[in-house]
């Protein structure tokens, strides 16, 4: 639960970044269980609805892809049907 808002974590990874870099606003788009690839609420599809005026974007993802069996693919992949391809889409 490192990104999604929930009661289990009192501080998330982006809070540390916000404090260290003195960032005024953080938009948290984390979603529990979300994958980079196309399996569950894919970040590689959801990113298009996010605020595009950000000065800094961090992505903390990949563990759910592994746990849910997302195909790793090849570094040359370009669609979100594999983890590597989804990274290319992002």
C-alpha positions in Angstrom: 0.0 0.0 0.0 2.7 2.4 -0.9 0.6 4.7 -3.2 -3.1 4.3 -2.8 -4.8 6.3 -0.1 -5.8 3.9 2.7 -5.6 3.6 6.5 -2.7 1.1 6.5 0.0 3.5 5.6 0.5 6.9 7.3 3.2 8.0 4.9 3.7 7.0 1.3 6.8 7.1 -0.9 5.8 10.4 -2.6 5.4 12.1 0.8 9.2 11.6 1.2 9.8 13.0 -2.3 7.5 16.0 -1.6 9.3 16.8 1.7 12.8 16.4 0.3 12.2 18.5 -2.8 9.8 21.0 -1.2 7.0 20.2 -3.6 3.8 22.2 -2.9 1.3 19.9 -4.6 1.2 16.1 -5.2 -1.4 14.4 -7.3 -1.6 10.8 -6.2 -3.0 8.5 -8.9 -2.1 5.3 -7.1 -4.6 2.5 -7.2 -4.2 -0.7 -5.1 -3.6 -3.7 -7.3 -3.1 -1.7 -10.5 -0.7 -3.0 -13.1 1.4 -1.2 -15.6 0.4 -3.8 -18.3 -3.2 -4.4 -19.4 -4.4 -6.7 -16.6 -6.0 -4.5 -13.9 -6.7 -0.8 -14.1 -3.6 -0.4 -16.2 -1.4 2.7 -15.5 -0.5 2.4 -19.2 -4.2 3.4 -20.0 -5.0 5.6 -17.0 -2.2 8.0 -17.5 -4.1 9.8 -20.2 -6.6 11.1 -17.7 -3.9 12.5 -15.4 -3.0 16.2 -15.0 -0.5 16.9 -17.8 1.0 20.1 -16.2 3.2 18.2 -13.7 6.8 19.3 -13.3 7.8 15.9 -11.9 6.3 12.5 -12.5 7.2 9.4 -10.5 5.9 5.9 -11.2 6.1 3.3 -8.5 4.9 0.2 -10.1 5.6 -3.3 -11.4 5.1 -5.5 -8.3 1.4 -6.1 -9.2 2.4 -7.0 -12.7 4.7 -9.7 -11.4 2.1 -10.9 -8.8 -0.8 -11.1 -11.3 1.2 -12.8 -14.0 1.6 -10.0 -16.5 3.9 -11.3 -19.3 7.3 -9.6 -19.2 7.7 -9.5 -22.9 10.7 -8.1 -24.7 12.3 -4.6 -24.4 11.3 -4.0 -28.0 7.5 -4.5 -27.2 5.3 -1.4 -27.8 1.8 -2.4 -26.6 0.6 -2.7 -23.0 0.0 -6.5 -23.4 3.4 -7.0 -21.8 5.2 -5.2 -19.0 8.0 -4.0 -21.2 5.5 -2.8 -23.8 3.4 -1.0 -21.2 6.6 0.8 -20.0 7.1 1.9 -23.7 3.5 3.2 -23.8 4.0 5.2 -20.6 
